[in-house]
Amino acid sequence: MKSEILEQIATVVSGVCEVSVERIRSHNKSEDVVDARTIFVHYCRKYGLTNNSIMRYLHRTRTCVVDNYLANFYIYHKQSYMFRLSCSKIADKLAEMFPPTT
């Protein structure tokens, strides 16, 4: 179940950010990839995934890497209009895929 959610979030982020899932999971440090990876980590946590499951999906060995992406999310969100626009589009798509339960 967790792996399906990770894949679905990665696919949405990949489509909106125009960065392949493989590049999101890579160690590439170009700005577009880091932005996509940061957004991916944020929404994974928002939908209840643990740092450990995100870390394993991204092929990282330390959970502090995930913590860094989470901390940077708010900095990027504040500084970049395009980052905020991507986040908004992703949030809308994920809300359709994972409607809130009442």
PEURFEN-V574824 format. One record per pair of residues at least 6 apart in sequence whose ideal C-beta (glycine too) atoms are under 7 Angstrom apart, sorted by the first residue. I is the first residue (numbers start at 1). GAP is how many residues later the second one is. D is the distance in Angstrom with one decimal. If there is no record, write none. Layout:
{{I & GAP & D} {I & GAP & D}}
This chain:
{{2 & 47 & 6.2} {2 & 51 & 5.2} {5 & 42 & 6.2} {5 & 44 & 6.5} {6 & 38 & 6.5} {6 & 43 & 6.6} {6 & 47 & 6.9} {6 & 51 & 4.8} {8 & 89 & 6.1} {9 & 31 & 6.2} {9 & 34 & 5.3} {9 & 35 & 5.7} {9 & 38 & 6.8} {9 & 85 & 6.7} {10 & 11 & 4.7} {10 & 14 & 5.9} {10 & 30 & 6.0} {11 & 10 & 6.5} {12 & 78 & 5.6} {12 & 81 & 4.9} {12 & 82 & 5.9} {13 & 11 & 6.6} {13 & 23 & 5.5} {13 & 26 & 5.5} {13 & 27 & 4.6} {13 & 77 & 5.9} {14 & 6 & 5.9} {14 & 7 & 4.8} {14 & 10 & 6.3} {16 & 70 & 5.4} {16 & 73 & 4.8} {16 & 74 & 5.1} {17 & 15 & 6.7} {17 & 18 & 6.6} {17 & 19 & 4.0} {17 & 22 & 6.8} {17 & 69 & 5.6} {19 & 13 & 5.6} {19 & 14 & 5.5} {19 & 17 & 4.1} {23 & 10 & 5.1} {24 & 9 & 6.7} {24 & 12 & 5.2} {24 & 13 & 5.3} {24 & 16 & 5.7} {25 & 33 & 5.6} {25 & 34 & 6.1} {35 & 41 & 6.4} {35 & 48 & 5.9} {37 & 32 & 6.3} {38 & 31 & 4.8} {38 & 34 & 5.6} {38 & 35 & 5.3} {38 & 38 & 6.0} {39 & 47 & 6.3} {39 & 48 & 6.0} {39 & 51 & 6.1} {41 & 13 & 5.8} {41 & 25 & 5.8} {41 & 28 & 4.0} {41 & 29 & 6.1} {42 & 28 & 6.5} {42 & 31 & 4.5} {43 & 47 & 6.3} {43 & 51 & 6.1} {44 & 10 & 4.9} {45 & 25 & 6.3} {47 & 51 & 6.2} {51 & 12 & 4.3} {51 & 15 & 4.4} {51 & 16 & 6.9} {52 & 11 & 6.4} {54 & 12 & 5.1} {55 & 8 & 5.4} {55 & 10 & 6.7} {55 & 11 & 5.4} {60 & 6 & 6.9} {76 & 7 & 4.8} {77 & 6 & 5.9} {77 & 7 & 5.8} {77 & 10 & 6.5}}
